[in-house]
Amino acid sequence: MKKIITETIKPKFYELNLGEIIPQGWLKKQLEFQAAGLTGKLEEIWEDVGPNSGWLGGDGENWERGPYYCDGLIPLAYLLDDEKLKKKAQKWIHWTLKSQRNDGFFGPSNNTDWWSRMVMLKALKNYYEYTKDKSILDFMIKYFKYQNKNIDNHEFSIWDYSRATENIYVVLWLYGILGEKFLLNFAHKLLKKTKDWSKYLREFKYIKPTSEYLDWKEFEKITNGEGLEKLYEYEKKSGDHHYSKLFEETHIVNVVMALKYPALRYLLYGENDQLTIIKNGISKLMKYHGTVNGMITGDEHLNGNDPSKGTELCAVVEYMFSLEILYRIFGDVQFADILEKIAYNALPATFDKEIMSHQYDQQVNQIMCSIARRDWYNNLDDSNIFALEPNFGCCTANMHQGWPKFAKNLCYKNKNGGIVFGIYGPCSVNTKISGTSIKIEEITDFPFKDEVEFKICTNETVEFPIFFRVPSWSEKVKYGLNGVYNNAEKGSQYIVINKKWGKNEIVKIRFYSSIKVSKWKRESIGIEKGPLVYALNLNESWQNIGKSSDYPEYEVYTNSKWNYALNLDPENPEKDIKFISNSKLEDQPFNSDNPPVEMEVEAIIVDDWSIEKNSAGVMPKSPLKINGIPEKIRLIPYGGARLRIAQFPYIKK
């Protein structure tokens, strides 16, 4: 590593405190669905975060599930100002604070793992931002002194080693508040002991599905089906760490969490190549494992870019969190573009409409959700049903952070006191600039409409700039200030309006998005407009296979035809696709019955594209030369289509 700098590099943007951004409109409804659904009810129906949790003093689950749950519960509770949820959150926080020993260590006494505590640190950070409870800062200082004292002798687990970015993130946050020099030195120690993910991304070598590198049956034979602890024993005896290295480097959640490593390294060392490393790394991951919804496949490990492979829900929410940090540190709009694409497509698609059940794995081409063997790498047969705990409980605990953290990152400040709107969604911002209270309401149906309106109101006149991101997909941008309109300069990443703001000022922005075709595996195509991906709307029959109507477990089937090739010119799709904008936006816009936008396109059935291994089979390579009767088919936003085809073969007109 290069020479240590004596101060951190400043990020481009700074987080607003939890509570300064209040979600509105359809986005607020997502949080309300969560509060009334799995997040609000989880403690009562799932023993792993129930009263017997090790993180509440019980003898139940004592590792990552309680902290994961708190990491989403706390921002949800305070964003909604929900007293019931806040009481639940406070219970976890108060027990955690009281658990701290004299030497600084905390948490369940029968668990000495550092990884689970890294997650709880993030939850404590969020709690402090809203409550300003100074005991949180004292608690963290004491714990980081404990870690700093013991780090040289602490044997990192595979999770500590792979995911210590989460620890470093909170250390640097605390350093920004307190300026304690030992925190900076400790952050350097942590980074040095953490896996060098910058090197991994720079030299990325997993260009094929993980099965080409790690035979899971061989792995299970070595571990006797008892997991990583047995693997450690084997590798200590043999001195060969081949298997654990392959496991850690292909595990999808490790990989998406690791994307924040170069950004944190940049803050600590000022290495300007780290931004390029991240962007090139994401490009490689998408080339070899990417799909049209913006995600990387991983069921549980990297699995190529076939649209019938799975993507874990934990990976969706953790990739979103990494992108939020990347965008804030570098200010590069590419990260905001990817974040919106995932949030507005992959995230809602993996929940039911009420957010009462979720999938472990989603498929881009998903023609049924059932308990059956699929071509996952090493996930179980129930991985794509909608339920409380399909496959494994990590996603049941970790899913809750997706929408709340996204809402919390809709707006930032920059180092000069300006306001930055980098992610678009309905919200209200209440903060202070130069001691003056300001309120900005963002009124929009984005991403279903391309228009955003901002109402700015200040207590007294104050001068500051407001930055509005220009998405890469917008071919031009028109914006107006108090009724006077201009076109954004071509190629600009931000619209900047710097003036003295007063009461009742209005900025309106109109993006211009066209229908675009993206190319994927076997020359398949995806249909996109703005941040939304469009998918074939299949009739859905939801069958509760569980024992409870209150907490259902669903298999989902269709009697619709799905094996279509689109009949269009991919170079000029707008002449072959009809775009329809519906007038009403439902409380849950991600639904297949009344979508806010849809498309109509001509397609022809492909007879030799059929079901294989309970999924859409290998797609014929495009462009196809087939004869058939053209039909008009309906495409809806990916996030509302729980059964779908979103990567299609095509017949070139």
C-alpha positions in Angstrom: 0.0 0.0 0.0 1.1 3.6 -0.5 2.1 5.9 2.3 -0.5 6.5 4.9 -2.0 10.0 4.8 -2.6 11.8 8.1 -6.1 12.8 7.2 -8.9 11.1 5.3 -9.8 12.3 1.8 -13.2 14.1 2.0 -16.1 12.4 0.1 -17.9 14.3 -2.6 -21.1 14.3 -0.7 -22.2 14.0 3.0 -25.2 12.1 4.4 -28.1 14.0 5.8 -29.0 12.7 9.3 -31.7 10.0 9.5 -34.9 12.0 9.8 -33.9 15.0 7.6 -35.3 13.1 4.5 -38.9 12.0 4.8 -40.2 9.7 2.0 -43.5 10.7 0.5 -45.9 9.3 -2.1 -45.5 5.8 -3.4 -42.1 5.4 -1.8 -43.5 6.1 1.7 -46.1 3.4 0.9 -43.3 0.8 0.4 -42.1 1.6 3.9 -45.7 1.4 5.3 -46.1 -2.0 3.5 -42.9 -3.2 5.3 -44.1 -1.8 8.7 -47.4 -3.6 8.3 -45.8 -6.7 6.8 -42.7 -8.7 7.5 -40.6 -6.0 9.1 -43.3 -5.0 11.6 -44.4 -8.6 12.4 -41.1 -10.5 12.2 -40.4 -10.6 15.9 -43.7 -12.2 16.6 -43.5 -14.9 13.9 -39.8 -15.8 13.6 -38.0 -17.1 16.6 -34.5 -16.0 15.3 -35.4 -12.4 16.1 -37.9 -13.2 18.8 -37.6 -12.6 22.6 -35.2 -15.6 22.9 -32.6 -14.0 20.5 -29.1 -14.0 21.7 -29.1 -10.3 21.0 -31.8 -9.8 23.6 -30.1 -12.0 26.2 -31.7 -15.3 25.3 -30.2 -18.6 24.3 -31.5 -18.5 20.7 -29.8 -17.3 17.5 -26.8 -15.2 18.5 -25.0 -14.4 15.3 -25.9 -12.1 12.4 -29.7 -12.3 12.2 -30.6 -9.9 15.1 -28.1 -7.3 13.9 -29.3 -7.7 10.2 -32.9 -7.1 11.3 -31.9 -4.0 13.3 -30.0 -2.6 10.4 -33.3 -2.3 8.5 -35.7 -1.9 11.4 -34.1 1.3 12.8 -34.2 3.4 9.7 -37.7 2.2 8.9 -39.0 3.0 12.4 -37.6 6.6 12.4 -38.3 7.4 8.7 -42.0 6.6 9.4 -41.8 8.1 13.0 -43.6 4.9 14.0 -43.8 4.6 17.8 -44.4 0.9 17.8 -41.4 0.2 15.6 -39.3 2.6 17.6 -40.0 0.8 20.8 -39.0 -2.5 19.1 -35.7 -0.9 17.9 -34.9 0.7 21.3 -35.3 -2.7 22.9 -32.5 -4.1 20.8 -30.3 -1.0 21.2 -30.7 -0.9 25.0 -29.7 -4.5 25.4 -26.7 -4.1 23.1 -25.5 -1.1 25.1 -25.9 -2.9 28.4 -24.0 -5.9 27.1 -20.7 -4.0 26.8 -18.0 -5.4 29.1 -15.4 -3.4 30.9 -12.8 -4.1 28.1 -15.2 -2.8 25.4 -16.4 -6.1 23.9 -20.2 -6.4 23.5 -23.0 -8.7 22.4 -23.9 -12.3 23.2 -21.3 -13.8 25.6 -21.3 -17.1 23.8 -20.3 -15.6 20.4 -16.9 -14.0 20.0 -17.3 -13.4 16.3 -16.5 -9.9 15.0 -18.6 -10.1 11.8 -22.0 -10.0 13.5 -20.9 -7.0 15.6 -19.9 -5.1 12.4 -23.6 -5.3 11.3 -24.8 -4.1 14.7 -22.4 -1.1 14.5 -24.2 0.0 11.4 -27.5 -0.2 13.2 -26.1 1.8 16.1 -24.9 4.5 13.7 -28.4 4.9 12.3 -29.8 5.0 15.8 -27.4 7.8 16.8 -28.2 9.9 13.7 -31.8 10.2 14.7 -31.6 10.2 18.5 -28.2 11.9 19.0 -27.7 9.6 22.0 -24.2 10.3 23.1 -23.9 7.0 24.8 -23.7 5.4 21.3 -20.5 7.4 20.6 -19.0 6.4 24.0 -19.9 2.8 23.3 -18.3 2.8 19.9 -15.1 4.4 21.1 -14.8 1.8 23.9 -15.4 -1.1 21.4 -13.0 0.3 18.8 -10.3 0.6 21.5 -10.9 -3.1 22.3 -10.6 -4.0 18.6 -7.5 -1.9 18.1 -5.8 -3.6 21.1 -6.7 -7.1 20.0 -6.6 -6.9 16.2 -3.1 -8.3 15.8 -4.0 -11.5 17.7 -7.6 -11.9 16.6 -8.0 -14.7 14.1 -10.3 -13.4 11.3 -13.1 -15.7 10.2 -13.9 -15.9 6.5 -16.6 -13.3 7.2 -14.4 -11.0 9.2 -11.8 -11.2 6.5 -14.2 -10.7 3.6 -16.5 -8.1 5.1 -14.5 -5.8 7.4 -15.4 -3.0 5.0 -18.6 -2.6 7.2 -16.4 -2.1 10.3 -14.1 0.4 8.5 -17.2 2.3 7.3 -18.4 2.9 10.8 -14.9 3.7 12.1 -14.5 6.4 9.5 -18.0 7.8 10.2 -17.1 8.1 13.9 -13.7 9.6 13.1 -15.6 12.3 11.1 -17.6 13.2 14.2 -15.0 13.0 16.9 -11.6 13.4 15.1 -9.9 10.9 17.4 -6.6 10.0 15.7 -6.5 6.5 17.0 -9.6 5.8 14.9 -7.8 6.7 11.8 -4.9 4.5 12.7 -7.2 1.6 13.6 -9.0 2.0 10.2 -5.6 1.5 8.5 -5.0 -1.6 10.6 -8.4 -3.0 9.7 -7.9 -2.3 6.0 -4.5 -4.0 6.1 -5.9 -7.1 7.6 -8.9 -7.2 5.3 -9.0 -9.0 2.0 -7.6 -6.8 -0.8 -10.8 -6.5 -2.9 -9.2 -3.9 -5.1 -6.7 -6.5 -6.3 -9.5 -8.9 -6.8 -11.5 -6.5 -9.0 -8.4 -5.4 -10.9 -7.4 -9.0 -11.7 -11.0 -10.5 -11.8 -10.7 -14.1 -13.0 -14.1 -15.7 -12.4 -15.4 -15.4 -15.9 -17.4 -18.6 -15.7 -20.0 -20.0 -13.3 -18.5 -21.0 -9.9 -19.1 -24.7 -10.8 -16.2 -24.4 -13.2 -13.9 -23.6 -10.2 -15.4 -25.2 -7.2 -17.3 -28.5 -7.2 -19.9 -28.2 -4.5 -20.2 -31.9 -4.0 -16.5 -32.1 -3.4 -16.7 -29.2 -1.0 -19.5 -30.9 1.0 -17.5 -34.1 1.0 -14.6 -32.3 2.7 -16.8 -30.6 5.2 -19.1 -33.6 5.7 -22.0 -31.2 5.2 -21.1 -29.3 8.4 -20.1 -26.0 6.7 -17.1 -23.7 7.1 -16.0 -24.8 10.6 -15.1 -28.2 9.2 -13.4 -26.6 6.3 -11.2 -24.6 8.6 -10.2 -27.7 10.4 -9.4 -29.4 7.1 -7.4 -26.5 5.8 -5.4 -26.1 9.1 -4.4 -29.7 8.9 -3.6 -29.7 5.2 -2.2 -26.2 4.9 -4.2 -25.8 1.7 -6.6 -22.8 1.7 -7.8 -23.4 -1.8 -11.4 -24.1 -1.0 -12.0 -21.2 1.5 -10.5 -18.8 -1.0 -12.8 -20.0 -3.8 -15.7 -19.9 -1.4 -15.1 -16.3 -0.3 -14.2 -14.9 -3.7 -17.4 -16.3 -5.5 -19.9 -15.8 -2.7 -22.3 -13.2 -4.2 -22.9 -11.3 -1.0 -19.2 -11.0 -0.3 -18.6 -9.7 -3.8 -21.3 -6.9 -3.7 -20.3 -5.8 -0.2 -16.6 -5.7 -1.4 -17.4 -3.1 -4.0 -17.2 -0.5 -1.3 -13.6 -1.6 -0.4 -11.8 0.6 -3.1 -13.8 3.6 -2.0 -12.8 3.3 1.6 -9.3 2.6 0.6 -9.4 5.8 -1.5 -10.5 7.8 1.6 -7.6 6.4 3.6 -4.8 6.5 1.1 -5.9 8.9 -1.6 -5.2 6.5 -4.4 -6.9 8.0 -7.4 -7.0 4.7 -9.4 -9.6 3.2 -7.0 -12.5 4.7 -8.9 -11.3 3.2 -12.1 -10.8 -0.1 -10.4 -14.4 -0.1 -9.1 -15.9 0.9 -12.5 -13.8 -1.7 -14.4 -14.7 -4.3 -11.8 -18.4 -3.7 -12.1 -18.1 -3.8 -15.9 -16.4 -7.3 -15.7 -19.0 -8.6 -13.2 -21.8 -7.5 -15.5 -20.1 -8.9 -18.6 -19.7 -12.4 -17.1 -22.5 -12.5 -14.5 -24.8 -9.6 -15.2 -28.5 -9.5 -16.2 -30.9 -6.9 -17.4 -32.2 -5.9 -14.0 -28.8 -4.5 -13.0 -27.9 -7.4 -10.8 -25.2 -10.0 -10.7 -26.3 -13.6 -10.5 -25.4 -15.6 -7.4 -27.3 -18.6 -6.1 -25.3 -18.7 -3.6 -22.2 -18.0 -5.7 -21.4 -16.3 -9.0 -23.3 -18.3 -11.6 -22.8 -16.7 -15.1 -25.3 -14.6 -17.0 -28.0 -17.0 -18.0 -31.3 -15.3 -17.1 -32.7 -18.4 -15.5 -29.9 -18.5 -12.9 -30.8 -16.9 -9.5 -29.8 -13.8 -7.6 -30.0 -13.7 -3.8 -32.1 -11.0 -2.1 -29.2 -10.3 0.3 -27.1 -9.4 -2.7 -29.7 -7.0 -3.9 -29.9 -5.0 -0.7 -26.2 -5.1 0.0 -25.3 -4.0 -3.6 -27.7 -1.1 -3.1 -25.9 -0.1 0.1 -22.5 -0.4 -1.5 -23.7 1.8 -4.4 -25.1 4.4 -2.0 -21.6 4.6 -0.4 -19.8 4.7 -3.8 -22.0 7.5 -5.1 -21.6 9.5 -1.9 -17.8 9.2 -1.9 -17.1 9.7 -5.6 -20.1 11.6 -6.9 -20.0 9.6 -10.1 -23.5 9.4 -11.6 -22.9 5.8 -12.9 -23.4 4.6 -9.4 -26.7 6.4 -9.0 -27.9 5.0 -12.4 -27.1 1.5 -11.3 -28.7 2.1 -7.8 -32.0 3.3 -9.3 -32.1 0.4 -11.8 -31.7 -2.1 -9.0 -34.1 -0.4 -6.6 -36.8 0.1 -9.1 -36.6 -3.4 -10.6 -34.8 -6.1 -8.7 -35.8 -5.0 -5.2 -39.6 -4.9 -5.5 -39.7 -8.0 -7.8 -38.5 -10.3 -5.0 -41.3 -9.4 -2.6 -45.0 -10.0 -2.8 -47.2 -6.9 -3.2 -47.8 -6.6 0.6 -44.2 -7.4 1.5 -45.4 -10.2 3.6 -43.2 -12.8 1.9 -40.0 -12.8 -0.1 -37.8 -15.0 -2.3 -34.3 -16.1 -1.6 -33.5 -16.2 -5.3 -35.1 -14.3 -8.1 -34.7 -15.2 -11.8 -34.8 -12.6 -14.6 -36.7 -15.1 -16.7 -39.0 -16.6 -14.1 -41.9 -18.7 -15.4 -42.8 -20.5 -12.1 -42.0 -20.2 -8.4 -42.2 -23.7 -6.9 -40.4 -26.2 -4.7 -38.4 -28.0 -7.4 -34.8 -28.5 -8.4 -33.4 -25.8 -10.5 -30.0 -25.0 -12.0 -28.8 -23.1 -8.9 -25.2 -23.5 -7.9 -25.8 -24.7 -4.3 -29.2 -23.3 -3.1 -32.1 -25.4 -2.2 -35.3 -26.4 -4.0 -37.5 -23.8 -2.2 -35.2 -20.8 -3.1 -37.6 -19.0 -5.4 -40.9 -19.5 -3.6 -42.4 -16.4 -1.8 -42.3 -17.3 1.9 -41.0 -16.3 5.4 -37.8 -18.3 5.2 -37.1 -19.9 1.9 -33.7 -21.7 1.6 -31.9 -19.9 4.4 -32.8 -17.2 7.0 -30.1 -14.6 6.2 -32.5 -12.9 3.7 -35.4 -13.0 6.1 -33.2 -11.0 8.5 -31.4 -8.8 5.9 -34.1 -7.8 3.4 -35.4 -4.9 5.6 -32.6 -2.4 4.8 -33.4 -2.1 1.1 -36.2 0.6 0.9 -35.3 2.5 4.1 -31.6 3.0 3.3 -32.6 3.9 -0.3 -35.0 6.6 1.0 -32.3 7.9 3.3 -30.0 8.4 0.4 -32.2 10.5 -1.9 -30.4 13.7 -0.9 -27.0 14.8 0.2 -25.0 17.9 1.1 -21.7 18.7 -0.6 -18.6 20.2 1.2 -19.6 23.7 0.2 -23.0 23.5 1.8 -24.9 22.8 -1.3 -27.8 20.4 -1.6 -27.5 17.4 -4.0 -30.4 15.4 -5.4 -28.7 12.4 -6.9 -31.4 9.8 -6.6 -34.9 10.6 -7.5 -38.0 9.6 -5.6 -40.8 11.4 -3.8 -39.6 12.9 -0.5 -39.4 16.0 1.8 -36.1 17.3 2.9 -35.8 19.4 6.1 -32.4 20.6 6.9 -30.3 23.8 7.6 -27.9 25.7 5.4 -25.8 28.4 7.2 -28.1 28.2 10.2 -31.2 28.8 8.1 -34.0 26.2 8.0 -34.9 25.0 4.5 -37.6 22.7 3.3 -37.6 21.1 -0.1 -40.4 18.9 -1.3 -39.7 16.6 -4.2 -43.0 15.9 -5.9 -42.8 13.1 -8.5 -44.1 9.8 -9.7 -40.6 8.9 -10.8 -39.5 6.4 -12.1 -42.9 5.9 -13.7 -42.9 9.4 -15.0 -40.0 11.5 -16.3 -40.9 14.7 -14.5 -39.7 15.9 -11.1 -40.9 19.0 -9.3 -39.1 20.7 -6.3 -40.7 23.2 -4.0 -38.1 25.1 -2.1 -39.0 27.2 1.0 -36.6 28.9 3.4 -37.2 30.8 6.7 -35.2 33.6 5.4 -33.3 34.3 2.2 -30.1 32.2 2.0 -27.7 31.5 -0.9 -26.6 28.0 -1.7 -26.4 25.8 -4.8 -28.7 22.9 -5.6 -27.3 20.1 -7.7 -29.7 17.8 -9.8 -28.3 14.7 -11.3 -28.7 14.1 -15.0 -29.3 10.4 -15.6 -27.1 8.8 -18.3 -30.3 7.5 -20.1 -31.8 10.9 -20.5 -31.1 12.1 -24.0 -31.9 15.7 -23.1 -33.1 17.6 -20.0 -35.3 20.6 -19.8 -35.5 22.4 -16.4 -37.3 25.5 -15.2 -36.8 27.9 -12.3 -40.0 29.7 -11.3 -41.5 29.2 -14.8 -38.3 30.2 -16.8 -37.1 27.1 -18.7 -33.7 26.1 -20.1 -32.1 23.0 -21.6 -29.3 21.3 -19.7 -26.0 21.4 -21.4 -25.4 18.3 -23.4 -23.1 15.8 -21.6 -23.4 17.4 -18.2 -23.8 15.2 -15.2 -25.5 17.8 -13.0 -27.8 20.8 -13.4 -26.6 23.4 -10.9 -28.7 26.3 -9.7 -26.9 28.6 -7.4 -28.9 31.6 -6.1 -30.4 33.2 -3.1 -33.4 31.1 -2.2 -36.5 32.4 -0.5 -40.1 31.2 0.0 -42.1 29.2 -2.5 -39.6 28.7 -5.3 -40.2 26.0 -7.8 -37.8 24.0 -9.9 -39.2 21.6 -12.5 -37.1 19.0 -14.4 -38.2 17.0 -17.4 -36.1 14.1 -18.5 -36.4 12.6 -22.0 -36.1 8.9 -22.2 -36.6 6.7 -25.2 -37.2 3.0 -25.5 -33.9 1.2 -25.6 -32.7 -2.3 -26.3 -29.8 -3.8 -24.3 -28.0 -6.9 -25.4 -27.3 -9.9 -23.1 -26.4 -13.6 -23.2 -26.9 -15.4 -26.6 -27.7 -12.0 -28.1 -30.9 -11.8 -26.1 -32.4 -8.4 -25.6 -33.9 -6.4 -22.8 -36.4 -3.6 -23.2 -35.7 -0.5 -21.1 -37.0 3.0 -20.7 -35.4 5.3 -18.2 -34.5 3.3 -15.1 -37.2 0.8 -15.7 -36.8 -2.7 -17.3 -39.9 -4.1 -19.0 -41.0 -7.8 -18.8 -43.6 -10.0 -20.3 -46.7 -9.9 -18.2 -47.7 -13.5 -17.3 -51.0 -14.5 -15.6 -50.1 -15.3 -12.0 -51.8 -18.0 -9.9 -50.7 -17.7 -6.2 -51.1 -20.9 -4.2 -50.5 -20.8 -0.5 -48.7 -24.1 0.4 -48.1 -23.1 4.0 -50.2 -23.7 7.1 -51.1 -20.1 7.7 -53.2 -17.6 5.8 -51.7 -14.7 7.8 -48.1 -15.7 7.0 -48.4 -17.5 3.7 -45.9 -19.5 1.7 -46.6 -19.2 -2.0 -45.9 -21.2 -5.1 -46.8 -19.1 -8.2 -47.8 -20.6 -11.6 -49.0 -19.4 -14.9 -51.1 -20.7 -17.7 -49.8 -18.0 -20.0 -47.5 -18.6 -23.0 -44.1 -17.3 -22.2 -41.7 -18.6 -25.0 -41.9 -15.5 -27.3 -39.4 -13.9 -29.5 -39.9 -10.2 -30.0 -40.5 -9.1 -33.6 -38.7 -5.8 -33.9 -35.7 -3.9 -35.1 -33.3 -3.6 -32.2 -31.7 -0.6 -33.7 -34.9 1.3 -33.8 -37.3 -0.2 -31.2 -39.6 2.8 -30.8 -41.2 2.2 -34.2 -42.2 -1.3 -33.2 -43.1 -0.8 -29.5 -46.1 1.2 -28.3 -45.6 2.9 -24.9 -48.6 3.4 -22.7 -48.7 5.7 -19.7 -51.7 5.0 -17.4 -53.2 7.8 -15.4 -53.5 6.3 -12.0 -50.6 5.4 -9.7 -51.6 2.7 -7.2 -50.4 2.7 -3.6 -48.4 -0.4 -4.7 -47.3 0.6 -8.3 -45.2 -2.6 -8.6 -48.2 -4.8 -9.5 -49.2 -6.7 -12.5 -52.9 -5.9 -12.5 -52.7 -2.1 -12.8 -49.2 -1.0 -13.7 -48.6 2.7 -14.1 -46.8 2.2 -17.5 -46.7 -0.6 -20.0 -45.7 -1.5 -23.5 -47.2 -3.3 -26.4 -45.0 -5.2 -28.9 -45.4 -7.9 -31.6 -44.0 -11.3 -30.8 -44.0 -14.9 -32.2 -43.9 -18.1 -30.2 -40.6 -20.1 -30.4 -41.6 -23.7 -30.4 -38.2 -25.1 -29.5 -37.7 -22.9 -26.5 -39.1 -24.9 -23.6 -38.9 -25.7 -19.9 -35.7 -27.2 -18.6 -35.0 -28.0 -15.0 -38.2 -26.3 -13.9 -37.1 -23.0 -15.5 -37.1 -21.3 -18.9 -34.6 -23.4 -20.9 -31.5 -22.3 -22.8 -32.6 -19.5 -25.1 -32.0 -19.9 -28.8 -29.4 -17.5 -30.1 -30.7 -14.3 -31.8 -31.6 -13.1 -34.3 -34.0 -15.9 -35.1 -35.4 -17.0 -38.4 -38.8 -18.5 -37.7 -42.2 -18.4 -39.1 -45.3 -18.0 -37.0 -48.4 -16.0 -36.3 -47.5 -12.6 -34.8 -49.3 -11.7 -31.6 -49.5 -8.5 -29.6 -48.0 -9.0 -26.1 -47.9 -6.8 -23.1 -44.8 -5.7 -21.2 -45.0 -4.2 -17.7 -42.3 -2.9 -15.3 -40.1 -5.7 -14.1 -40.6 -4.9 -10.4 -44.4 -5.7 -10.8 -44.0 -8.9 -12.7 -43.4 -11.8 -10.2 -43.6 -14.2 -13.2 -41.9 -12.8 -16.3 -39.6 -13.0 -19.2 -37.3 -10.0 -19.3 -34.6 -11.2 -21.6 -36.0 -12.2 -25.0 -34.8 -13.7 -28.2 -35.8 -11.6 -31.2 -36.7 -11.8 -34.8 -35.1 -8.9 -36.7 -37.7 -7.2 -38.9 
